[in-house]
Amino acid sequence: MTAAELEKWLGTEESKSAGQSDGGESVGHASGRRIVELLRTRKDDLTEDDLGHMRKVVGYVHRHLAQRPGGDVTGTTWRHSLMNWGHDPLK
């Protein structure tokens, strides 16, 4: 997803209700906000911490894709969770 697509998605109720949370913002939603920042950062300006977060995102997406449910996933929490992490499995 592009930074603009992800930012727009993060503003939806579906985005806010997907993922694990302790009553506040979910881990995936917070990660999505950070991903938007990273996508808008020049490559030369990325820090080791930024690169570590990017590796975490890739790992999460890889693991989550392996758990794809059967059938149409369009409105599923599975897809919404992935989208919070910047990946739309339908694209």
PDB file of N, CA, C and O in Angstrom, chain B, residues numbered from 101:
ATOM      1  N   MET B 101       0.849  -1.179   0.000  1.00  0.00           N
ATOM      2  CA  MET B 101       0.000   0.000   0.000  1.00  0.00           C
ATOM      3  C   MET B 101       0.893   1.240   0.000  1.00  0.00           C
ATOM      4  O   MET B 101       1.982   1.234   0.574  1.00  0.00           O
ATOM      5  N   THR B 102       0.425   2.283  -0.639  1.00  0.00           N
ATOM      6  CA  THR B 102       1.165   3.535  -0.604  1.00  0.00           C
ATOM      7  C   THR B 102       0.927   4.215   0.744  1.00  0.00           C
ATOM      8  O   THR B 102       0.030   3.834   1.496  1.00  0.00           O
ATOM      9  N   ALA B 103       1.736   5.218   1.032  1.00  0.00           N
ATOM     10  CA  ALA B 103       1.561   5.956   2.281  1.00  0.00           C
ATOM     11  C   ALA B 103       0.162   6.572   2.342  1.00  0.00           C
ATOM     12  O   ALA B 103      -0.485   6.534   3.389  1.00  0.00           O
ATOM     13  N   ALA B 104      -0.307   7.136   1.230  1.00  0.00           N
ATOM     14  CA  ALA B 104      -1.635   7.762   1.211  1.00  0.00           C
ATOM     15  C   ALA B 104      -2.739   6.720   1.403  1.00  0.00           C
ATOM     16  O   ALA B 104      -3.691   6.962   2.145  1.00  0.00           O
ATOM     17  N   GLU B 105      -2.622   5.570   0.745  1.00  0.00           N
ATOM     18  CA  GLU B 105      -3.626   4.506   0.905  1.00  0.00           C
ATOM     19  C   GLU B 105      -3.675   4.016   2.348  1.00  0.00           C
ATOM     20  O   GLU B 105      -4.750   3.845   2.923  1.00  0.00           O
ATOM     21  N   LEU B 106      -2.500   3.794   2.921  1.00  0.00           N
ATOM     22  CA  LEU B 106      -2.435   3.296   4.289  1.00  0.00           C
ATOM     23  C   LEU B 106      -2.975   4.331   5.274  1.00  0.00           C
ATOM     24  O   LEU B 106      -3.714   3.985   6.196  1.00  0.00           O
ATOM     25  N   GLU B 107      -2.615   5.572   5.085  1.00  0.00           N
ATOM     26  CA  GLU B 107      -3.091   6.632   5.979  1.00  0.00           C
ATOM     27  C   GLU B 107      -4.619   6.732   5.929  1.00  0.00           C
ATOM     28  O   GLU B 107      -5.266   6.873   6.967  1.00  0.00           O
ATOM     29  N   LYS B 108      -5.191   6.659   4.731  1.00  0.00           N
ATOM     30  CA  LYS B 108      -6.645   6.703   4.577  1.00  0.00           C
ATOM     31  C   LYS B 108      -7.283   5.496   5.266  1.00  0.00           C
ATOM     32  O   LYS B 108      -8.284   5.638   5.968  1.00  0.00           O
ATOM     33  N   TRP B 109      -6.700   4.299   5.065  1.00  0.00           N
ATOM     34  CA  TRP B 109      -7.214   3.073   5.688  1.00  0.00           C
ATOM     35  C   TRP B 109      -7.183   3.180   7.209  1.00  0.00           C
ATOM     36  O   TRP B 109      -8.139   2.778   7.873  1.00  0.00           O
ATOM     37  N   LEU B 110      -6.107   3.711   7.766  1.00  0.00           N
ATOM     38  CA  LEU B 110      -5.959   3.796   9.219  1.00  0.00           C
ATOM     39  C   LEU B 110      -7.023   4.691   9.866  1.00  0.00           C
ATOM     40  O   LEU B 110      -7.253   4.610  11.073  1.00  0.00           O
ATOM     41  N   GLY B 111      -7.662   5.535   9.071  1.00  0.00           N
ATOM     42  CA  GLY B 111      -8.711   6.398   9.587  1.00  0.00           C
ATOM     43  C   GLY B 111     -10.080   5.737   9.650  1.00  0.00           C
ATOM     44  O   GLY B 111     -11.035   6.348  10.130  1.00  0.00           O
ATOM     45  N   THR B 112     -10.194   4.496   9.173  1.00  0.00           N
ATOM     46  CA  THR B 112     -11.493   3.816   9.137  1.00  0.00           C
ATOM     47  C   THR B 112     -11.769   3.058  10.439  1.00  0.00           C
ATOM     48  O   THR B 112     -10.851   2.709  11.180  1.00  0.00           O
ATOM     49  N   GLU B 113     -13.034   2.819  10.690  1.00  0.00           N
ATOM     50  CA  GLU B 113     -13.430   2.041  11.869  1.00  0.00           C
ATOM     51  C   GLU B 113     -12.946   0.595  11.754  1.00  0.00           C
ATOM     52  O   GLU B 113     -12.552  -0.008  12.752  1.00  0.00           O
ATOM     53  N   GLU B 114     -12.974   0.034  10.535  1.00  0.00           N
ATOM     54  CA  GLU B 114     -12.505  -1.342  10.335  1.00  0.00           C
ATOM     55  C   GLU B 114     -11.046  -1.473  10.751  1.00  0.00           C
ATOM     56  O   GLU B 114     -10.654  -2.466  11.364  1.00  0.00           O
ATOM     57  N   SER B 115     -10.253  -0.474  10.419  1.00  0.00           N
ATOM     58  CA  SER B 115      -8.839  -0.491  10.779  1.00  0.00           C
ATOM     59  C   SER B 115      -8.662  -0.434  12.296  1.00  0.00           C
ATOM     60  O   SER B 115      -7.852  -1.165  12.866  1.00  0.00           O
ATOM     61  N   LYS B 116      -9.415   0.425  12.925  1.00  0.00           N
ATOM     62  CA  LYS B 116      -9.275   0.623  14.370  1.00  0.00           C
ATOM     63  C   LYS B 116      -9.745  -0.585  15.174  1.00  0.00           C
ATOM     64  O   LYS B 116      -9.305  -0.789  16.305  1.00  0.00           O
ATOM     65  N   SER B 117     -10.648  -1.394  14.588  1.00  0.00           N
ATOM     66  CA  SER B 117     -11.181  -2.536  15.332  1.00  0.00           C
ATOM     67  C   SER B 117     -10.421  -3.827  15.067  1.00  0.00           C
ATOM     68  O   SER B 117     -10.706  -4.841  15.703  1.00  0.00           O
ATOM     69  N   ALA B 118      -9.457  -3.819  14.144  1.00  0.00           N
ATOM     70  CA  ALA B 118      -8.703  -5.037  13.825  1.00  0.00           C
ATOM     71  C   ALA B 118      -7.453  -5.135  14.694  1.00  0.00           C
ATOM     72  O   ALA B 118      -6.814  -4.129  15.001  1.00  0.00           O
ATOM     73  N   GLY B 119      -7.117  -6.354  15.082  1.00  0.00           N
ATOM     74  CA  GLY B 119      -5.876  -6.598  15.802  1.00  0.00           C
ATOM     75  C   GLY B 119      -6.030  -6.637  17.298  1.00  0.00           C
ATOM     76  O   GLY B 119      -7.097  -6.355  17.843  1.00  0.00           O
ATOM     77  N   GLN B 120      -4.935  -6.995  17.959  1.00  0.00           N
ATOM     78  CA  GLN B 120      -4.916  -7.143  19.412  1.00  0.00           C
ATOM     79  C   GLN B 120      -4.672  -5.788  20.079  1.00  0.00           C
ATOM     80  O   GLN B 120      -3.795  -5.020  19.683  1.00  0.00           O
ATOM     81  N   SER B 121      -5.486  -5.528  21.107  1.00  0.00           N
ATOM     82  CA  SER B 121      -5.275  -4.296  21.863  1.00  0.00           C
ATOM     83  C   SER B 121      -5.670  -4.533  23.314  1.00  0.00           C
ATOM     84  O   SER B 121      -6.403  -5.467  23.636  1.00  0.00           O
ATOM     85  N   ASP B 122      -5.173  -3.678  24.163  1.00  0.00           N
ATOM     86  CA  ASP B 122      -5.523  -3.759  25.583  1.00  0.00           C
ATOM     87  C   ASP B 122      -6.562  -2.692  25.923  1.00  0.00           C
ATOM     88  O   ASP B 122      -6.600  -2.176  27.040  1.00  0.00           O
ATOM     89  N   GLY B 123      -7.393  -2.376  24.951  1.00  0.00           N
ATOM     90  CA  GLY B 123      -8.396  -1.335  25.127  1.00  0.00           C
ATOM     91  C   GLY B 123      -8.016  -0.041  24.436  1.00  0.00           C
ATOM     92  O   GLY B 123      -8.859   0.833  24.234  1.00  0.00           O
ATOM     93  N   GLY B 124      -6.755   0.081  24.077  1.00  0.00           N
ATOM     94  CA  GLY B 124      -6.286   1.258  23.358  1.00  0.00           C
ATOM     95  C   GLY B 124      -6.033   0.918  21.905  1.00  0.00           C
ATOM     96  O   GLY B 124      -6.724   0.082  21.323  1.00  0.00           O
ATOM     97  N   GLU B 125      -5.057   1.559  21.330  1.00  0.00           N
ATOM     98  CA  GLU B 125      -4.702   1.322  19.932  1.00  0.00           C
ATOM     99  C   GLU B 125      -4.055  -0.047  19.787  1.00  0.00           C
ATOM    100  O   GLU B 125      -3.231  -0.440  20.613  1.00  0.00           O
ATOM    101  N   SER B 126      -4.429  -0.776  18.731  1.00  0.00           N
ATOM    102  CA  SER B 126      -3.836  -2.096  18.503  1.00  0.00           C
ATOM    103  C   SER B 126      -2.390  -1.948  18.054  1.00  0.00           C
ATOM    104  O   SER B 126      -1.980  -0.894  17.567  1.00  0.00           O
ATOM    105  N   VAL B 127      -1.635  -3.007  18.225  1.00  0.00           N
ATOM    106  CA  VAL B 127      -0.224  -3.028  17.814  1.00  0.00           C
ATOM    107  C   VAL B 127      -0.110  -2.766  16.318  1.00  0.00           C
ATOM    108  O   VAL B 127       0.743  -1.996  15.879  1.00  0.00           O
ATOM    109  N   GLY B 128      -0.980  -3.415  15.534  1.00  0.00           N
ATOM    110  CA  GLY B 128      -0.940  -3.243  14.084  1.00  0.00           C
ATOM    111  C   GLY B 128      -1.274  -1.833  13.644  1.00  0.00           C
ATOM    112  O   GLY B 128      -0.672  -1.313  12.703  1.00  0.00           O
ATOM    113  N   HIS B 129      -2.234  -1.207  14.321  1.00  0.00           N
ATOM    114  CA  HIS B 129      -2.612   0.165  13.967  1.00  0.00           C
ATOM    115  C   HIS B 129      -1.457   1.123  14.253  1.00  0.00           C
ATOM    116  O   HIS B 129      -1.158   2.001  13.444  1.00  0.00           O
ATOM    117  N   ALA B 130      -0.819   0.953  15.389  1.00  0.00           N
ATOM    118  CA  ALA B 130       0.342   1.790  15.722  1.00  0.00           C
ATOM    119  C   ALA B 130       1.464   1.550  14.718  1.00  0.00           C
ATOM    120  O   ALA B 130       2.137   2.489  14.294  1.00  0.00           O
ATOM    121  N   SER B 131       1.661   0.290  14.340  1.00  0.00           N
ATOM    122  CA  SER B 131       2.681  -0.030  13.349  1.00  0.00           C
ATOM    123  C   SER B 131       2.356   0.650  12.022  1.00  0.00           C
ATOM    124  O   SER B 131       3.248   1.168  11.350  1.00  0.00           O
ATOM    125  N   GLY B 132       1.082   0.647  11.649  1.00  0.00           N
ATOM    126  CA  GLY B 132       0.675   1.295  10.405  1.00  0.00           C
ATOM    127  C   GLY B 132       1.015   2.770  10.380  1.00  0.00           C
ATOM    128  O   GLY B 132       1.460   3.292   9.358  1.00  0.00           O
ATOM    129  N   ARG B 133       0.806   3.447  11.506  1.00  0.00           N
ATOM    130  CA  ARG B 133       1.169   4.868  11.570  1.00  0.00           C
ATOM    131  C   ARG B 133       2.666   5.050  11.370  1.00  0.00           C
ATOM    132  O   ARG B 133       3.104   5.986  10.700  1.00  0.00           O
ATOM    133  N   ARG B 134       3.447   4.148  11.957  1.00  0.00           N
ATOM    134  CA  ARG B 134       4.906   4.224  11.791  1.00  0.00           C
ATOM    135  C   ARG B 134       5.303   3.919  10.350  1.00  0.00           C
ATOM    136  O   ARG B 134       6.216   4.546   9.812  1.00  0.00           O
ATOM    137  N   ILE B 135       4.625   2.965   9.727  1.00  0.00           N
ATOM    138  CA  ILE B 135       4.917   2.618   8.330  1.00  0.00           C
ATOM    139  C   ILE B 135       4.664   3.820   7.422  1.00  0.00           C
ATOM    140  O   ILE B 135       5.439   4.072   6.499  1.00  0.00           O
ATOM    141  N   VAL B 136       3.594   4.557   7.676  1.00  0.00           N
ATOM    142  CA  VAL B 136       3.317   5.767   6.886  1.00  0.00           C
ATOM    143  C   VAL B 136       4.509   6.714   6.971  1.00  0.00           C
ATOM    144  O   VAL B 136       4.950   7.252   5.956  1.00  0.00           O
ATOM    145  N   GLU B 137       5.028   6.916   8.175  1.00  0.00           N
ATOM    146  CA  GLU B 137       6.195   7.786   8.354  1.00  0.00           C
ATOM    147  C   GLU B 137       7.399   7.245   7.575  1.00  0.00           C
ATOM    148  O   GLU B 137       8.103   8.000   6.905  1.00  0.00           O
ATOM    149  N   LEU B 138       7.624   5.943   7.668  1.00  0.00           N
ATOM    150  CA  LEU B 138       8.774   5.342   6.991  1.00  0.00           C
ATOM    151  C   LEU B 138       8.660   5.464   5.476  1.00  0.00           C
ATOM    152  O   LEU B 138       9.653   5.721   4.794  1.00  0.00           O
ATOM    153  N   LEU B 139       7.465   5.281   4.954  1.00  0.00           N
ATOM    154  CA  LEU B 139       7.263   5.392   3.510  1.00  0.00           C
ATOM    155  C   LEU B 139       7.522   6.809   3.018  1.00  0.00           C
ATOM    156  O   LEU B 139       7.843   7.018   1.848  1.00  0.00           O
ATOM    157  N   ARG B 140       7.383   7.762   3.897  1.00  0.00           N
ATOM    158  CA  ARG B 140       7.595   9.166   3.525  1.00  0.00           C
ATOM    159  C   ARG B 140       9.005   9.654   3.874  1.00  0.00           C
ATOM    160  O   ARG B 140       9.320  10.834   3.716  1.00  0.00           O
ATOM    161  N   THR B 141       9.837   8.744   4.345  1.00  0.00           N
ATOM    162  CA  THR B 141      11.204   9.095   4.733  1.00  0.00           C
ATOM    163  C   THR B 141      12.164   8.728   3.604  1.00  0.00           C
ATOM    164  O   THR B 141      12.058   7.661   2.999  1.00  0.00           O
ATOM    165  N   ARG B 142      13.096   9.630   3.336  1.00  0.00           N
ATOM    166  CA  ARG B 142      14.125   9.332   2.326  1.00  0.00           C
ATOM    167  C   ARG B 142      14.950   8.144   2.791  1.00  0.00           C
ATOM    168  O   ARG B 142      15.244   8.008   3.979  1.00  0.00           O
ATOM    169  N   LYS B 143      15.316   7.294   1.857  1.00  0.00           N
ATOM    170  CA  LYS B 143      16.076   6.083   2.178  1.00  0.00           C
ATOM    171  C   LYS B 143      17.340   6.411   2.975  1.00  0.00           C
ATOM    172  O   LYS B 143      17.670   5.705   3.927  1.00  0.00           O
ATOM    173  N   ASP B 144      18.038   7.463   2.598  1.00  0.00           N
ATOM    174  CA  ASP B 144      19.282   7.836   3.275  1.00  0.00           C
ATOM    175  C   ASP B 144      19.053   8.313   4.712  1.00  0.00           C
ATOM    176  O   ASP B 144      19.991   8.360   5.508  1.00  0.00           O
ATOM    177  N   ASP B 145      17.822   8.662   5.039  1.00  0.00           N
ATOM    178  CA  ASP B 145      17.511   9.171   6.376  1.00  0.00           C
ATOM    179  C   ASP B 145      16.970   8.104   7.327  1.00  0.00           C
ATOM    180  O   ASP B 145      16.671   8.405   8.482  1.00  0.00           O
ATOM    181  N   LEU B 146      16.841   6.865   6.859  1.00  0.00           N
ATOM    182  CA  LEU B 146      16.337   5.789   7.710  1.00  0.00           C
ATOM    183  C   LEU B 146      17.380   5.388   8.749  1.00  0.00           C
ATOM    184  O   LEU B 146      18.572   5.326   8.445  1.00  0.00           O
ATOM    185  N   THR B 147      16.935   5.116   9.966  1.00  0.00           N
ATOM    186  CA  THR B 147      17.834   4.721  11.050  1.00  0.00           C
ATOM    187  C   THR B 147      17.833   3.199  11.194  1.00  0.00           C
ATOM    188  O   THR B 147      17.040   2.508  10.555  1.00  0.00           O
ATOM    189  N   GLU B 148      18.716   2.693  12.027  1.00  0.00           N
ATOM    190  CA  GLU B 148      18.736   1.251  12.322  1.00  0.00           C
ATOM    191  C   GLU B 148      17.417   0.826  12.967  1.00  0.00           C
ATOM    192  O   GLU B 148      16.923  -0.269  12.700  1.00  0.00           O
ATOM    193  N   ASP B 149      16.853   1.674  13.802  1.00  0.00           N
ATOM    194  CA  ASP B 149      15.567   1.390  14.424  1.00  0.00           C
ATOM    195  C   ASP B 149      14.468   1.284  13.362  1.00  0.00           C
ATOM    196  O   ASP B 149      13.600   0.414  13.440  1.00  0.00           O
ATOM    197  N   ASP B 150      14.514   2.175  12.374  1.00  0.00           N
ATOM    198  CA  ASP B 150      13.551   2.122  11.268  1.00  0.00           C
ATOM    199  C   ASP B 150      13.684   0.812  10.504  1.00  0.00           C
ATOM    200  O   ASP B 150      12.685   0.168  10.185  1.00  0.00           O
ATOM    201  N   LEU B 151      14.914   0.424  10.214  1.00  0.00           N
ATOM    202  CA  LEU B 151      15.156  -0.821   9.486  1.00  0.00           C
ATOM    203  C   LEU B 151      14.692  -2.022  10.301  1.00  0.00           C
ATOM    204  O   LEU B 151      14.168  -2.985   9.740  1.00  0.00           O
ATOM    205  N   GLY B 152      14.876  -1.976  11.610  1.00  0.00           N
ATOM    206  CA  GLY B 152      14.395  -3.043  12.478  1.00  0.00           C
ATOM    207  C   GLY B 152      12.880  -3.159  12.426  1.00  0.00           C
ATOM    208  O   GLY B 152      12.338  -4.264  12.404  1.00  0.00           O
ATOM    209  N   HIS B 153      12.198  -2.024  12.406  1.00  0.00           N
ATOM    210  CA  HIS B 153      10.741  -2.058  12.319  1.00  0.00           C
ATOM    211  C   HIS B 153      10.309  -2.631  10.964  1.00  0.00           C
ATOM    212  O   HIS B 153       9.346  -3.393  10.887  1.00  0.00           O
ATOM    213  N   MET B 154      11.013  -2.266   9.918  1.00  0.00           N
ATOM    214  CA  MET B 154      10.690  -2.788   8.593  1.00  0.00           C
ATOM    215  C   MET B 154      10.843  -4.310   8.559  1.00  0.00           C
ATOM    216  O   MET B 154      10.031  -4.999   7.942  1.00  0.00           O
ATOM    217  N   ARG B 155      11.863  -4.830   9.207  1.00  0.00           N
ATOM    218  CA  ARG B 155      12.043  -6.286   9.276  1.00  0.00           C
ATOM    219  C   ARG B 155      10.900  -6.931  10.065  1.00  0.00           C
ATOM    220  O   ARG B 155      10.417  -8.002   9.697  1.00  0.00           O
ATOM    221  N   LYS B 156      10.472  -6.285  11.140  1.00  0.00           N
ATOM    222  CA  LYS B 156       9.351  -6.780  11.939  1.00  0.00           C
ATOM    223  C   LYS B 156       8.085  -6.850  11.084  1.00  0.00           C
ATOM    224  O   LYS B 156       7.332  -7.821  11.164  1.00  0.00           O
ATOM    225  N   VAL B 157       7.855  -5.829  10.273  1.00  0.00           N
ATOM    226  CA  VAL B 157       6.682  -5.780   9.398  1.00  0.00           C
ATOM    227  C   VAL B 157       6.720  -6.927   8.392  1.00  0.00           C
ATOM    228  O   VAL B 157       5.721  -7.618   8.194  1.00  0.00           O
ATOM    229  N   VAL B 158       7.860  -7.123   7.765  1.00  0.00           N
ATOM    230  CA  VAL B 158       7.994  -8.202   6.780  1.00  0.00           C
ATOM    231  C   VAL B 158       7.728  -9.549   7.436  1.00  0.00           C
ATOM    232  O   VAL B 158       7.040 -10.387   6.853  1.00  0.00           O
ATOM    233  N   GLY B 159       8.251  -9.775   8.620  1.00  0.00           N
ATOM    234  CA  GLY B 159       8.028 -11.022   9.340  1.00  0.00           C
ATOM    235  C   GLY B 159       6.566 -11.235   9.669  1.00  0.00           C
ATOM    236  O   GLY B 159       6.040 -12.334   9.496  1.00  0.00           O
ATOM    237  N   TYR B 160       5.904 -10.183  10.144  1.00  0.00           N
ATOM    238  CA  TYR B 160       4.489 -10.285  10.483  1.00  0.00           C
ATOM    239  C   TYR B 160       3.664 -10.629   9.245  1.00  0.00           C
ATOM    240  O   TYR B 160       2.840 -11.543   9.273  1.00  0.00           O
ATOM    241  N   VAL B 161       3.891  -9.897   8.170  1.00  0.00           N
ATOM    242  CA  VAL B 161       3.116 -10.117   6.944  1.00  0.00           C
ATOM    243  C   VAL B 161       3.347 -11.538   6.427  1.00  0.00           C
ATOM    244  O   VAL B 161       2.398 -12.213   6.026  1.00  0.00           O
ATOM    245  N   HIS B 162       4.580 -11.985   6.433  1.00  0.00           N
ATOM    246  CA  HIS B 162       4.896 -13.336   5.968  1.00  0.00           C
ATOM    247  C   HIS B 162       4.154 -14.394   6.799  1.00  0.00           C
ATOM    248  O   HIS B 162       3.552 -15.309   6.238  1.00  0.00           O
ATOM    249  N   ARG B 163       4.196 -14.272   8.113  1.00  0.00           N
ATOM    250  CA  ARG B 163       3.510 -15.233   8.987  1.00  0.00           C
ATOM    251  C   ARG B 163       1.993 -15.173   8.808  1.00  0.00           C
ATOM    252  O   ARG B 163       1.327 -16.208   8.763  1.00  0.00           O
ATOM    253  N   HIS B 164       1.462 -13.982   8.707  1.00  0.00           N
ATOM    254  CA  HIS B 164       0.019 -13.801   8.601  1.00  0.00           C
ATOM    255  C   HIS B 164      -0.519 -14.330   7.266  1.00  0.00           C
ATOM    256  O   HIS B 164      -1.606 -14.905   7.218  1.00  0.00           O
ATOM    257  N   LEU B 165       0.240 -14.137   6.188  1.00  0.00           N
ATOM    258  CA  LEU B 165      -0.195 -14.641   4.888  1.00  0.00           C
ATOM    259  C   LEU B 165      -0.310 -16.163   4.898  1.00  0.00           C
ATOM    260  O   LEU B 165      -1.154 -16.723   4.199  1.00  0.00           O
ATOM    261  N   ALA B 166       0.521 -16.827   5.677  1.00  0.00           N
ATOM    262  CA  ALA B 166       0.486 -18.288   5.763  1.00  0.00           C
ATOM    263  C   ALA B 166      -0.778 -18.782   6.461  1.00  0.00           C
ATOM    264  O   ALA B 166      -1.094 -19.970   6.397  1.00  0.00           O
ATOM    265  N   GLN B 167      -1.500 -17.887   7.126  1.00  0.00           N
ATOM    266  CA  GLN B 167      -2.712 -18.255   7.862  1.00  0.00           C
ATOM    267  C   GLN B 167      -3.977 -17.818   7.122  1.00  0.00           C
ATOM    268  O   GLN B 167      -5.033 -17.669   7.737  1.00  0.00           O
ATOM    269  N   ARG B 168      -3.877 -17.617   5.825  1.00  0.00           N
ATOM    270  CA  ARG B 168      -5.018 -17.136   5.032  1.00  0.00           C
ATOM    271  C   ARG B 168      -6.225 -18.060   5.197  1.00  0.00           C
ATOM    272  O   ARG B 168      -6.116 -19.271   5.009  1.00  0.00           O
ATOM    273  N   PRO B 169      -7.373 -17.481   5.549  1.00  0.00           N
ATOM    274  CA  PRO B 169      -8.583 -18.296   5.663  1.00  0.00           C
ATOM    275  C   PRO B 169      -9.135 -18.625   4.274  1.00  0.00           C
ATOM    276  O   PRO B 169      -8.796 -17.965   3.291  1.00  0.00           O
ATOM    277  N   GLY B 170      -9.976 -19.634   4.203  1.00  0.00           N
ATOM    278  CA  GLY B 170     -10.596 -19.987   2.940  1.00  0.00           C
ATOM    279  C   GLY B 170     -11.696 -19.014   2.574  1.00  0.00           C
ATOM    280  O   GLY B 170     -12.186 -18.267   3.421  1.00  0.00           O
ATOM    281  N   GLY B 171     -12.080 -19.026   1.316  1.00  0.00           N
ATOM    282  CA  GLY B 171     -13.187 -18.202   0.851  1.00  0.00           C
ATOM    283  C   GLY B 171     -12.802 -16.760   0.590  1.00  0.00           C
ATOM    284  O   GLY B 171     -11.624 -16.414   0.499  1.00  0.00           O
ATOM    285  N   ASP B 172     -13.821 -15.931   0.473  1.00  0.00           N
ATOM    286  CA  ASP B 172     -13.647 -14.510   0.194  1.00  0.00           C
ATOM    287  C   ASP B 172     -13.141 -13.807   1.456  1.00  0.00           C
ATOM    288  O   ASP B 172     -13.786 -13.851   2.504  1.00  0.00           O
ATOM    289  N   VAL B 173     -12.000 -13.169   1.343  1.00  0.00           N
ATOM    290  CA  VAL B 173     -11.391 -12.518   2.512  1.00  0.00           C
ATOM    291  C   VAL B 173     -11.626 -11.006   2.541  1.00  0.00           C
ATOM    292  O   VAL B 173     -11.070 -10.307   3.388  1.00  0.00           O
ATOM    293  N   THR B 174     -12.438 -10.507   1.629  1.00  0.00           N
ATOM    294  CA  THR B 174     -12.608  -9.061   1.473  1.00  0.00           C
ATOM    295  C   THR B 174     -12.886  -8.332   2.782  1.00  0.00           C
ATOM    296  O   THR B 174     -12.186  -7.370   3.097  1.00  0.00           O
ATOM    297  N   GLY B 175     -13.870  -8.751   3.544  1.00  0.00           N
ATOM    298  CA  GLY B 175     -14.240  -8.022   4.755  1.00  0.00           C
ATOM    299  C   GLY B 175     -13.788  -8.684   6.038  1.00  0.00           C
ATOM    300  O   GLY B 175     -14.383  -8.460   7.092  1.00  0.00           O
ATOM    301  N   THR B 176     -12.745  -9.495   5.969  1.00  0.00           N
ATOM    302  CA  THR B 176     -12.321 -10.252   7.142  1.00  0.00           C
ATOM    303  C   THR B 176     -11.356  -9.470   8.030  1.00  0.00           C
ATOM    304  O   THR B 176     -10.641  -8.580   7.571  1.00  0.00           O
ATOM    305  N   THR B 177     -11.356  -9.824   9.300  1.00  0.00           N
ATOM    306  CA  THR B 177     -10.396  -9.251  10.233  1.00  0.00           C
ATOM    307  C   THR B 177      -8.979  -9.608   9.806  1.00  0.00           C
ATOM    308  O   THR B 177      -8.051  -8.823  10.003  1.00  0.00           O
ATOM    309  N   TRP B 178      -8.809 -10.788   9.221  1.00  0.00           N
ATOM    310  CA  TRP B 178      -7.489 -11.222   8.724  1.00  0.00           C
ATOM    311  C   TRP B 178      -6.936 -10.203   7.732  1.00  0.00           C
ATOM    312  O   TRP B 178      -5.791  -9.769   7.853  1.00  0.00           O
ATOM    313  N   ARG B 179      -7.755  -9.822   6.749  1.00  0.00           N
ATOM    314  CA  ARG B 179      -7.309  -8.836   5.756  1.00  0.00           C
ATOM    315  C   ARG B 179      -7.094  -7.476   6.411  1.00  0.00           C
ATOM    316  O   ARG B 179      -6.099  -6.804   6.141  1.00  0.00           O
ATOM    317  N   HIS B 180      -8.023  -7.074   7.268  1.00  0.00           N
ATOM    318  CA  HIS B 180      -7.914  -5.757   7.906  1.00  0.00           C
ATOM    319  C   HIS B 180      -6.641  -5.654   8.745  1.00  0.00           C
ATOM    320  O   HIS B 180      -5.988  -4.610   8.770  1.00  0.00           O
ATOM    321  N   SER B 181      -6.298  -6.732   9.425  1.00  0.00           N
ATOM    322  CA  SER B 181      -5.072  -6.738  10.218  1.00  0.00           C
ATOM    323  C   SER B 181      -3.849  -6.573   9.320  1.00  0.00           C
ATOM    324  O   SER B 181      -2.942  -5.801   9.634  1.00  0.00           O
ATOM    325  N   LEU B 182      -3.826  -7.292   8.214  1.00  0.00           N
ATOM    326  CA  LEU B 182      -2.707  -7.143   7.273  1.00  0.00           C
ATOM    327  C   LEU B 182      -2.636  -5.725   6.717  1.00  0.00           C
ATOM    328  O   LEU B 182      -1.551  -5.162   6.568  1.00  0.00           O
ATOM    329  N   MET B 183      -3.773  -5.165   6.417  1.00  0.00           N
ATOM    330  CA  MET B 183      -3.787  -3.800   5.881  1.00  0.00           C
ATOM    331  C   MET B 183      -3.249  -2.802   6.904  1.00  0.00           C
ATOM    332  O   MET B 183      -2.598  -1.828   6.527  1.00  0.00           O
ATOM    333  N   ASN B 184      -3.511  -3.030   8.195  1.00  0.00           N
ATOM    334  CA  ASN B 184      -2.933  -2.154   9.220  1.00  0.00           C
ATOM    335  C   ASN B 184      -1.414  -2.183   9.174  1.00  0.00           C
ATOM    336  O   ASN B 184      -0.756  -1.205   9.529  1.00  0.00           O
ATOM    337  N   TRP B 185      -0.859  -3.312   8.734  1.00  0.00           N
ATOM    338  CA  TRP B 185       0.599  -3.463   8.628  1.00  0.00           C
ATOM    339  C   TRP B 185       1.103  -3.069   7.243  1.00  0.00           C
ATOM    340  O   TRP B 185       2.264  -3.309   6.912  1.00  0.00           O
ATOM    341  N   GLY B 186       0.231  -2.462   6.431  1.00  0.00           N
ATOM    342  CA  GLY B 186       0.650  -1.915   5.141  1.00  0.00           C
ATOM    343  C   GLY B 186       0.569  -2.855   3.969  1.00  0.00           C
ATOM    344  O   GLY B 186       1.109  -2.552   2.905  1.00  0.00           O
ATOM    345  N   HIS B 187      -0.099  -4.007   4.128  1.00  0.00           N
ATOM    346  CA  HIS B 187      -0.186  -4.976   3.031  1.00  0.00           C
ATOM    347  C   HIS B 187      -1.638  -5.354   2.783  1.00  0.00           C
ATOM    348  O   HIS B 187      -2.308  -5.887   3.667  1.00  0.00           O
ATOM    349  N   ASP B 188      -2.124  -5.076   1.575  1.00  0.00           N
ATOM    350  CA  ASP B 188      -3.472  -5.498   1.186  1.00  0.00           C
ATOM    351  C   ASP B 188      -3.339  -6.778   0.361  1.00  0.00           C
ATOM    352  O   ASP B 188      -2.850  -6.725  -0.768  1.00  0.00           O
ATOM    353  N   PRO B 189      -3.761  -7.924   0.894  1.00  0.00           N
ATOM    354  CA  PRO B 189      -3.580  -9.181   0.179  1.00  0.00           C
ATOM    355  C   PRO B 189      -4.426  -9.290  -1.089  1.00  0.00           C
ATOM    356  O   PRO B 189      -4.242 -10.224  -1.869  1.00  0.00           O
ATOM    357  N   LEU B 190      -5.340  -8.360  -1.305  1.00  0.00           N
ATOM    358  CA  LEU B 190      -6.142  -8.395  -2.530  1.00  0.00           C
ATOM    359  C   LEU B 190      -5.532  -7.592  -3.654  1.00  0.00           C
ATOM    360  O   LEU B 190      -6.098  -7.531  -4.745  1.00  0.00           O
ATOM    361  N   LYS B 191      -4.406  -6.983  -3.418  1.00  0.00           N
ATOM    362  CA  LYS B 191      -3.721  -6.204  -4.470  1.00  0.00           C
ATOM    363  C   LYS B 191      -2.571  -6.994  -5.042  1.00  0.00           C
ATOM    364  O   LYS B 191      -1.875  -6.512  -5.935  1.00  0.00           O
TER     365      LYS B 191
END
